[in-house]
Amino acid sequence: MKNGTTFISKSVNSSPNHYNSSTQENNSNFADNISFYTRSSETGSLERLDVDNNSQRIISSSSNGEDNIHVVVRVRPLNAREIKTKENGLIKFLGNGQIMFDVGIGKPRLFSYNAVFEPPATQEDILQFSGVKKLIEMAVEGFRCTIFCYGQTGSGKTHTLTGPPKLFSKKPAPYSEQHGLIFRAFLYLFQLLQEKSEVHFVLKASFLEIYNEKVIDLLNPGIRRKPLAVRWSKKCRGFFVENLFTVDCEELDDLIAVLEEGIRNRSMGRHNMNDYSSRSHTILTVYITSEQPTDDGVFISRSGKINFVDLAGSEMTKKTQSAGKTLQEANNINNSLMVLGYCISSLSEVKRKSNHAVVSCE
């Protein structure tokens, strides 16, 4: 298994206030009905014509595509209250993967990313133009790839990865334009496998959550939600979750069933900033093993995997007015996100200094 690429999708509020999920759903439903695209090579942007033939830019990207870690930002639409208070000037989209953030205090701050998705972008746009399809192709070829979705609570992380929470209230969930990145990635994965008819593939999947620093199996949680042990493997030189349930996935429906079951078992809560706040980090992993015959009669075996990580939202407890159990959850969430930040910074230092290892014992 070869080391692959990490994709970090960072969800951003177009205003620093709370998230209204119905606003994003309505916006995306409107946008998904429009299908005409034009590409501008000079600015690295992609545009769509709206119903009045006005051009809407949905994404701008930078030209640097060689990094092992790609950071892509999606900015959600304004909700009704933000529109009423005229908060649409806080973020300015400059093109070429750049945005400027100006809250009226101090100097405006400029940020650069591999790509920036603007509010008109749809769920399908994220799959097509974020680089995720490339990661799926790499996983099929035997690489280990990871997709993080990170951002403030209520910024739309879970919406981007899976879709609105109510989407999976029915079993099975009917197809919707609101389905997120994971569902669409599964469709693309099976499309790739069907195109490689000469290769024998075996797919397995697992789905876990990290809740209050404890690992819970979302496919086999049990009545008491007993946590699983995390152990070190000398053979694989890495950590693994002991007794984690894995599911054989022969058909597309098997993978979708894993997604739906895990979402229903996830720990959710509510506070002042979000009615459907994810109170845990989740990791859905698809393991891809393949055997391909050569002209000499030898079989080439490959093992790859792709992780879909939905991180719990970072939050300020003063704004959420968390207390008791919710406060404990928030403290654990913020602490784990801080450690993750250290790891990502260390990876950046490794690349800059040409070192070979990152160790984190926190």
LOVEX-424989 format. One record per residue (C-alpha): residue number from 1; x, y, z. Coordinates in Angstrom, 2 decimals. Example, Ala and Ser with C-alpha at 12.3 -4.5 7.8 and 13.67 -1.06 7.14 Angstrom:
BEGIN
n->1, c1->12.30, c2->-4.50, c3->7.80
n->2, c1->13.67, c2->-1.06, c3->7.14
This chain:
BEGIN
n->1, c1->0.00, c2->0.00, c3->0.00
n->2, c1->1.46, c2->3.35, c3->-1.03
n->3, c1->1.16, c2->6.71, c3->0.66
n->4, c1->-1.25, c2->8.92, c3->-1.19
n->5, c1->-2.69, c2->12.39, c3->-1.05
n->6, c1->-4.70, c2->14.18, c3->1.59
n->7, c1->-7.58, c2->16.43, c3->0.57
n->8, c1->-8.89, c2->18.87, c3->3.16
n->9, c1->-12.24, c2->20.45, c3->2.45
n->10, c1->-12.71, c2->23.42, c3->4.74
n->11, c1->-16.28, c2->24.67, c3->5.07
n->12, c1->-16.65, c2->28.37, c3->5.76
n->13, c1->-19.55, c2->30.49, c3->6.91
n->14, c1->-20.11, c2->33.40, c3->4.55
n->15, c1->-21.00, c2->35.17, c3->7.77
n->16, c1->-19.60, c2->34.35, c3->11.23
n->17, c1->-23.10, c2->33.65, c3->12.51
n->18, c1->-25.20, c2->30.51, c3->12.84
n->19, c1->-26.06, c2->28.18, c3->9.97
n->20, c1->-29.51, c2->27.78, c3->8.47
n->21, c1->-29.62, c2->24.41, c3->6.71
n->22, c1->-32.83, c2->25.14, c3->4.82
n->23, c1->-31.17, c2->28.10, c3->3.09
n->24, c1->-28.39, c2->25.91, c3->1.73
n->25, c1->-30.87, c2->23.24, c3->0.63
n->26, c1->-32.97, c2->25.77, c3->-1.29
n->27, c1->-29.91, c2->27.32, c3->-2.89
n->28, c1->-28.50, c2->23.97, c3->-3.98
n->29, c1->-31.86, c2->22.80, c3->-5.36
n->30, c1->-31.96, c2->25.96, c3->-7.47
n->31, c1->-28.39, c2->25.57, c3->-8.66
n->32, c1->-28.66, c2->21.86, c3->-9.50
n->33, c1->-31.31, c2->22.67, c3->-12.11
n->34, c1->-28.79, c2->24.72, c3->-14.13
n->35, c1->-26.41, c2->22.73, c3->-16.28
n->36, c1->-24.52, c2->25.08, c3->-18.62
n->37, c1->-20.83, c2->25.58, c3->-17.80
n->38, c1->-18.03, c2->27.72, c3->-19.22
n->39, c1->-14.37, c2->27.52, c3->-18.16
n->40, c1->-12.03, c2->30.49, c3->-18.07
n->41, c1->-8.42, c2->29.32, c3->-18.36
n->42, c1->-6.96, c2->32.76, c3->-17.60
n->43, c1->-8.37, c2->33.00, c3->-14.07
n->44, c1->-8.66, c2->29.30, c3->-13.27
n->45, c1->-12.38, c2->29.73, c3->-12.68
n->46, c1->-15.54, c2->27.91, c3->-13.61
n->47, c1->-18.78, c2->29.74, c3->-14.27
n->48, c1->-22.45, c2->28.87, c3->-14.72
n->49, c1->-25.25, c2->30.81, c3->-16.37
n->50, c1->-28.29, c2->31.36, c3->-14.15
n->51, c1->-31.91, c2->31.48, c3->-15.34
n->52, c1->-31.48, c2->35.12, c3->-16.38
n->53, c1->-28.34, c2->34.34, c3->-18.41
n->54, c1->-26.16, c2->36.05, c3->-15.82
n->55, c1->-22.77, c2->34.47, c3->-15.23
n->56, c1->-22.16, c2->33.03, c3->-11.74
n->57, c1->-18.67, c2->31.98, c3->-10.77
n->58, c1->-18.80, c2->28.79, c3->-8.70
n->59, c1->-15.10, c2->27.98, c3->-8.28
n->60, c1->-11.68, c2->29.54, c3->-8.65
n->61, c1->-8.47, c2->27.54, c3->-8.34
n->62, c1->-4.74, c2->28.07, c3->-8.16
n->63, c1->-2.34, c2->26.57, c3->-10.69
n->64, c1->-0.29, c2->24.56, c3->-8.15
n->65, c1->-1.45, c2->20.95, c3->-8.30
n->66, c1->1.70, c2->19.12, c3->-7.14
n->67, c1->1.21, c2->19.27, c3->-3.36
n->68, c1->0.46, c2->16.10, c3->-1.42
n->69, c1->-2.04, c2->18.04, c3->0.66
n->70, c1->-4.72, c2->20.01, c3->-1.16
n->71, c1->-6.91, c2->22.48, c3->0.71
n->72, c1->-10.26, c2->23.34, c3->-0.85
n->73, c1->-12.72, c2->25.83, c3->0.64
n->74, c1->-16.47, c2->25.84, c3->0.19
n->75, c1->-18.38, c2->28.96, c3->1.28
n->76, c1->-22.02, c2->28.37, c3->2.12
n->77, c1->-24.81, c2->30.75, c3->1.04
n->78, c1->-26.06, c2->33.49, c3->3.33
n->79, c1->-29.10, c2->32.62, c3->5.38
n->80, c1->-32.19, c2->34.84, c3->5.60
n->81, c1->-31.03, c2->36.73, c3->8.68
n->82, c1->-27.59, c2->37.42, c3->7.21
n->83, c1->-29.15, c2->38.73, c3->4.01
n->84, c1->-31.43, c2->40.99, c3->6.05
n->85, c1->-28.49, c2->42.45, c3->7.98
n->86, c1->-26.48, c2->42.88, c3->4.74
n->87, c1->-23.52, c2->40.73, c3->5.77
n->88, c1->-22.66, c2->39.76, c3->2.19
n->89, c1->-19.51, c2->41.90, c3->2.10
n->90, c1->-17.47, c2->39.99, c3->4.67
n->91, c1->-15.87, c2->37.63, c3->2.13
n->92, c1->-14.58, c2->38.79, c3->-1.24
n->93, c1->-13.75, c2->36.24, c3->-3.94
n->94, c1->-10.64, c2->37.36, c3->-5.80
n->95, c1->-10.18, c2->34.40, c3->-8.16
n->96, c1->-7.14, c2->32.13, c3->-8.52
n->97, c1->-8.06, c2->30.32, c3->-5.31
n->98, c1->-7.96, c2->33.47, c3->-3.16
n->99, c1->-10.48, c2->35.00, c3->-0.78
n->100, c1->-10.30, c2->38.13, c3->1.35
n->101, c1->-11.96, c2->38.29, c3->4.76
n->102, c1->-12.91, c2->41.74, c3->6.07
n->103, c1->-14.96, c2->42.14, c3->9.25
n->104, c1->-14.35, c2->45.89, c3->9.43
n->105, c1->-11.84, c2->45.60, c3->12.29
n->106, c1->-8.16, c2->45.87, c3->11.44
n->107, c1->-6.72, c2->45.08, c3->8.03
n->108, c1->-8.48, c2->42.67, c3->5.63
n->109, c1->-6.90, c2->39.21, c3->5.60
n->110, c1->-6.00, c2->37.38, c3->2.39
n->111, c1->-6.08, c2->33.57, c3->2.17
n->112, c1->-4.95, c2->31.32, c3->-0.69
n->113, c1->-6.13, c2->27.75, c3->-1.34
n->114, c1->-5.95, c2->25.13, c3->-4.05
n->115, c1->-9.57, c2->25.92, c3->-4.88
n->116, c1->-12.42, c2->28.06, c3->-3.57
n->117, c1->-16.05, c2->27.06, c3->-4.12
n->118, c1->-18.41, c2->30.02, c3->-4.01
n->119, c1->-22.02, c2->29.87, c3->-2.71
n->120, c1->-23.63, c2->28.92, c3->-6.08
n->121, c1->-21.59, c2->25.67, c3->-6.19
n->122, c1->-23.67, c2->22.49, c3->-6.01
n->123, c1->-22.96, c2->19.11, c3->-4.45
n->124, c1->-22.02, c2->17.72, c3->-7.87
n->125, c1->-19.61, c2->20.61, c3->-8.45
n->126, c1->-17.67, c2->19.58, c3->-5.35
n->127, c1->-17.13, c2->16.07, c3->-6.71
n->128, c1->-16.25, c2->17.16, c3->-10.22
n->129, c1->-13.83, c2->20.00, c3->-9.51
n->130, c1->-12.35, c2->19.50, c3->-6.04
n->131, c1->-9.83, c2->16.79, c3->-6.88
n->132, c1->-11.71, c2->14.04, c3->-5.05
n->133, c1->-12.16, c2->12.00, c3->-8.23
n->134, c1->-8.37, c2->11.88, c3->-8.57
n->135, c1->-8.09, c2->10.53, c3->-5.01
n->136, c1->-10.58, c2->7.77, c3->-5.78
n->137, c1->-8.58, c2->6.82, c3->-8.87
n->138, c1->-5.40, c2->6.71, c3->-6.76
n->139, c1->-7.07, c2->4.51, c3->-4.13
n->140, c1->-8.06, c2->2.05, c3->-6.86
n->141, c1->-4.39, c2->1.96, c3->-7.92
n->142, c1->-3.25, c2->1.05, c3->-4.40
n->143, c1->-2.70, c2->4.39, c3->-2.66
n->144, c1->-3.93, c2->5.48, c3->0.76
n->145, c1->-5.97, c2->8.66, c3->0.45
n->146, c1->-7.87, c2->10.78, c3->2.95
n->147, c1->-10.54, c2->13.45, c3->2.66
n->148, c1->-11.03, c2->15.73, c3->5.68
n->149, c1->-13.97, c2->18.08, c3->6.05
n->150, c1->-13.17, c2->20.75, c3->8.65
n->151, c1->-14.75, c2->24.00, c3->9.79
n->152, c1->-16.68, c2->25.89, c3->12.44
n->153, c1->-19.83, c2->24.29, c3->13.77
n->154, c1->-22.72, c2->25.06, c3->11.44
n->155, c1->-20.59, c2->25.88, c3->8.41
n->156, c1->-21.84, c2->22.96, c3->6.32
n->157, c1->-19.23, c2->20.20, c3->6.70
n->158, c1->-21.67, c2->17.32, c3->7.09
n->159, c1->-23.89, c2->18.83, c3->4.39
n->160, c1->-20.94, c2->18.72, c3->1.99
n->161, c1->-19.91, c2->15.16, c3->2.86
n->162, c1->-23.29, c2->13.46, c3->3.27
n->163, c1->-26.11, c2->15.95, c3->2.70
n->164, c1->-28.81, c2->17.27, c3->5.06
n->165, c1->-29.43, c2->15.18, c3->8.22
n->166, c1->-33.08, c2->14.55, c3->7.30
n->167, c1->-31.99, c2->12.96, c3->4.02
n->168, c1->-31.32, c2->9.65, c3->5.78
n->169, c1->-34.43, c2->9.56, c3->7.95
n->170, c1->-35.95, c2->7.03, c3->5.54
n->171, c1->-34.45, c2->3.61, c3->4.87
n->172, c1->-33.18, c2->3.36, c3->2.22
n->173, c1->-32.73, c2->7.06, c3->1.41
n->174, c1->-34.00, c2->7.83, c3->-2.11
n->175, c1->-31.58, c2->9.52, c3->-4.48
n->176, c1->-31.53, c2->13.28, c3->-4.09
n->177, c1->-29.61, c2->16.17, c3->-5.62
n->178, c1->-28.72, c2->16.97, c3->-2.02
n->179, c1->-26.64, c2->13.80, c3->-1.60
n->180, c1->-23.12, c2->14.75, c3->-0.60
n->181, c1->-19.59, c2->13.93, c3->-1.59
n->182, c1->-19.42, c2->10.41, c3->-0.13
n->183, c1->-22.50, c2->9.15, c3->-1.96
n->184, c1->-21.27, c2->10.63, c3->-5.24
n->185, c1->-17.77, c2->9.25, c3->-4.68
n->186, c1->-19.26, c2->5.77, c3->-4.30
n->187, c1->-21.01, c2->6.15, c3->-7.65
n->188, c1->-17.76, c2->7.20, c3->-9.30
n->189, c1->-15.83, c2->4.37, c3->-7.63
n->190, c1->-18.13, c2->1.70, c3->-9.05
n->191, c1->-18.00, c2->3.38, c3->-12.43
n->192, c1->-14.20, c2->2.99, c3->-12.36
n->193, c1->-14.42, c2->-0.65, c3->-11.28
n->194, c1->-16.83, c2->-1.49, c3->-14.10
n->195, c1->-14.39, c2->0.02, c3->-16.61
n->196, c1->-11.64, c2->-2.32, c3->-15.33
n->197, c1->-13.38, c2->-5.61, c3->-16.10
n->198, c1->-10.05, c2->-7.48, c3->-16.39
n->199, c1->-9.23, c2->-6.75, c3->-12.73
n->200, c1->-10.75, c2->-8.60, c3->-9.77
n->201, c1->-11.71, c2->-6.18, c3->-6.98
n->202, c1->-12.72, c2->-6.83, c3->-3.38
n->203, c1->-14.26, c2->-3.97, c3->-1.40
n->204, c1->-14.74, c2->-3.72, c3->2.34
n->205, c1->-15.91, c2->-0.80, c3->4.45
n->206, c1->-15.87, c2->0.32, c3->8.07
n->207, c1->-17.45, c2->3.31, c3->9.82
n->208, c1->-16.44, c2->4.61, c3->13.24
n->209, c1->-16.84, c2->7.70, c3->15.35
n->210, c1->-14.58, c2->9.28, c3->17.94
n->211, c1->-16.88, c2->10.58, c3->20.66
n->212, c1->-15.44, c2->12.11, c3->23.84
n->213, c1->-12.05, c2->10.58, c3->23.01
n->214, c1->-13.57, c2->7.09, c3->22.67
n->215, c1->-13.89, c2->5.04, c3->19.47
n->216, c1->-17.38, c2->3.69, c3->18.73
n->217, c1->-18.21, c2->1.29, c3->15.89
n->218, c1->-21.09, c2->2.87, c3->13.97
n->219, c1->-21.89, c2->-0.38, c3->12.15
n->220, c1->-22.06, c2->-2.43, c3->15.34
n->221, c1->-22.46, c2->0.03, c3->18.22
n->222, c1->-24.33, c2->-2.24, c3->20.63
n->223, c1->-26.88, c2->-1.10, c3->23.16
n->224, c1->-24.28, c2->0.38, c3->25.53
n->225, c1->-22.05, c2->1.81, c3->22.76
n->226, c1->-19.00, c2->0.10, c3->24.24
n->227, c1->-15.78, c2->1.81, c3->23.07
n->228, c1->-13.15, c2->-0.11, c3->21.10
n->229, c1->-9.44, c2->-0.26, c3->21.89
n->230, c1->-6.87, c2->1.44, c3->19.66
n->231, c1->-3.63, c2->-0.54, c3->19.42
n->232, c1->-0.26, c2->-0.40, c3->17.68
n->233, c1->0.62, c2->-2.98, c3->15.03
n->234, c1->4.30, c2->-3.84, c3->14.63
n->235, c1->3.55, c2->-5.65, c3->11.39
n->236, c1->1.77, c2->-2.72, c3->9.74
n->237, c1->3.74, c2->-0.07, c3->11.66
n->238, c1->0.60, c2->1.85, c3->12.46
n->239, c1->-2.39, c2->2.09, c3->14.76
n->240, c1->-5.54, c2->0.04, c3->14.29
n->241, c1->-8.93, c2->-0.26, c3->15.99
n->242, c1->-9.34, c2->-3.67, c3->17.59
n->243, c1->-12.51, c2->-5.62, c3->16.67
n->244, c1->-13.73, c2->-2.93, c3->14.27
n->245, c1->-16.57, c2->-4.34, c3->12.17
n->246, c1->-15.91, c2->-4.43, c3->8.42
n->247, c1->-18.54, c2->-5.13, c3->5.77
n->248, c1->-18.01, c2->-6.87, c3->2.43
n->249, c1->-19.39, c2->-4.62, c3->-0.30
n->250, c1->-20.03, c2->-6.48, c3->-3.53
n->251, c1->-22.56, c2->-3.99, c3->-4.88
n->252, c1->-22.99, c2->-0.22, c3->-4.82
n->253, c1->-26.03, c2->-0.65, c3->-2.58
n->254, c1->-23.83, c2->-2.34, c3->0.02
n->255, c1->-21.60, c2->0.73, c3->0.30
n->256, c1->-24.59, c2->3.06, c3->0.45
n->257, c1->-26.10, c2->0.92, c3->3.22
n->258, c1->-22.87, c2->1.34, c3->5.23
n->259, c1->-23.12, c2->5.12, c3->4.86
n->260, c1->-26.79, c2->5.21, c3->5.86
n->261, c1->-26.35, c2->2.94, c3->8.89
n->262, c1->-23.42, c2->4.91, c3->10.22
n->263, c1->-25.18, c2->8.25, c3->9.87
n->264, c1->-28.20, c2->6.98, c3->11.80
n->265, c1->-25.98, c2->5.79, c3->14.67
n->266, c1->-23.87, c2->8.94, c3->14.92
n->267, c1->-23.92, c2->11.14, c3->18.05
n->268, c1->-25.80, c2->14.36, c3->17.33
n->269, c1->-26.80, c2->17.29, c3->19.50
n->270, c1->-28.08, c2->20.84, c3->19.36
n->271, c1->-26.97, c2->24.19, c3->20.74
n->272, c1->-27.34, c2->27.90, c3->19.98
n->273, c1->-25.30, c2->27.75, c3->16.77
n->274, c1->-26.71, c2->24.60, c3->15.15
n->275, c1->-29.83, c2->22.44, c3->15.55
n->276, c1->-28.00, c2->19.41, c3->14.09
n->277, c1->-24.49, c2->19.61, c3->15.50
n->278, c1->-22.18, c2->16.63, c3->14.99
n->279, c1->-20.74, c2->15.84, c3->18.41
n->280, c1->-18.11, c2->13.41, c3->17.16
n->281, c1->-15.53, c2->12.88, c3->14.46
n->282, c1->-16.40, c2->10.11, c3->12.01
n->283, c1->-14.20, c2->8.08, c3->9.67
n->284, c1->-15.74, c2->6.02, c3->6.87
n->285, c1->-13.06, c2->3.87, c3->5.24
n->286, c1->-13.33, c2->1.94, c3->1.98
n->287, c1->-10.66, c2->-0.76, c3->1.53
n->288, c1->-9.92, c2->-1.65, c3->-2.09
n->289, c1->-7.99, c2->-4.84, c3->-2.91
n->290, c1->-7.31, c2->-5.85, c3->-6.51
n->291, c1->-5.66, c2->-8.66, c3->-8.46
n->292, c1->-4.67, c2->-8.16, c3->-12.08
n->293, c1->-3.13, c2->-10.87, c3->-14.29
n->294, c1->-0.07, c2->-10.10, c3->-16.42
n->295, c1->0.98, c2->-11.61, c3->-19.75
n->296, c1->3.36, c2->-13.92, c3->-17.85
n->297, c1->0.52, c2->-15.41, c3->-15.83
n->298, c1->1.58, c2->-13.57, c3->-12.66
n->299, c1->-1.01, c2->-11.71, c3->-10.62
n->300, c1->-0.28, c2->-8.17, c3->-9.42
n->301, c1->-1.99, c2->-7.45, c3->-6.08
n->302, c1->-2.73, c2->-3.94, c3->-4.83
n->303, c1->-4.31, c2->-2.71, c3->-1.61
n->304, c1->-5.55, c2->0.85, c3->-1.35
n->305, c1->-8.03, c2->2.69, c3->0.77
n->306, c1->-9.82, c2->6.01, c3->1.01
n->307, c1->-10.93, c2->7.65, c3->4.25
n->308, c1->-13.82, c2->10.10, c3->4.44
n->309, c1->-13.41, c2->12.10, c3->7.65
n->310, c1->-16.19, c2->14.34, c3->8.93
n->311, c1->-14.69, c2->16.33, c3->11.79
n->312, c1->-16.89, c2->17.70, c3->14.54
n->313, c1->-17.23, c2->21.46, c3->14.34
n->314, c1->-14.80, c2->23.72, c3->16.12
n->315, c1->-16.75, c2->26.03, c3->18.39
n->316, c1->-16.51, c2->28.76, c3->21.00
n->317, c1->-18.42, c2->27.62, c3->24.07
n->318, c1->-19.43, c2->31.19, c3->24.88
n->319, c1->-21.33, c2->31.43, c3->21.59
n->320, c1->-22.89, c2->27.97, c3->21.81
n->321, c1->-23.65, c2->28.44, c3->25.53
n->322, c1->-22.67, c2->24.82, c3->26.07
n->323, c1->-23.05, c2->23.36, c3->29.55
n->324, c1->-22.78, c2->19.97, c3->31.23
n->325, c1->-22.49, c2->17.13, c3->28.73
n->326, c1->-22.39, c2->19.47, c3->25.73
n->327, c1->-19.56, c2->21.48, c3->27.30
n->328, c1->-17.51, c2->18.31, c3->27.87
n->329, c1->-18.10, c2->17.32, c3->24.25
n->330, c1->-16.99, c2->20.76, c3->23.04
n->331, c1->-13.78, c2->20.66, c3->25.09
n->332, c1->-12.87, c2->17.22, c3->23.75
n->333, c1->-13.69, c2->18.29, c3->20.20
n->334, c1->-11.55, c2->21.43, c3->20.38
n->335, c1->-8.65, c2->19.56, c3->21.99
n->336, c1->-8.61, c2->16.86, c3->19.30
n->337, c1->-8.80, c2->19.47, c3->16.53
n->338, c1->-5.84, c2->21.27, c3->18.08
n->339, c1->-3.80, c2->18.04, c3->18.02
n->340, c1->-4.81, c2->17.47, c3->14.40
n->341, c1->-3.55, c2->20.96, c3->13.61
n->342, c1->-0.20, c2->20.05, c3->15.16
n->343, c1->-0.01, c2->16.93, c3->12.98
n->344, c1->-0.77, c2->18.83, c3->9.78
n->345, c1->1.81, c2->21.48, c3->10.69
n->346, c1->4.34, c2->18.71, c3->11.35
n->347, c1->3.63, c2->17.19, c3->7.96
n->348, c1->4.32, c2->20.58, c3->6.39
n->349, c1->7.62, c2->20.78, c3->8.28
n->350, c1->8.52, c2->17.26, c3->7.15
n->351, c1->8.10, c2->18.26, c3->3.53
n->352, c1->10.06, c2->21.49, c3->3.99
n->353, c1->12.96, c2->19.89, c3->5.87
n->354, c1->12.92, c2->16.55, c3->4.00
n->355, c1->12.45, c2->14.54, c3->7.18
n->356, c1->10.84, c2->11.12, c3->7.19
n->357, c1->8.51, c2->10.78, c3->10.15
n->358, c1->5.86, c2->12.53, c3->12.19
n->359, c1->5.23, c2->11.33, c3->15.73
n->360, c1->2.30, c2->12.51, c3->17.86
n->361, c1->1.65, c2->11.02, c3->21.29
n->362, c1->-1.17, c2->13.33, c3->22.39
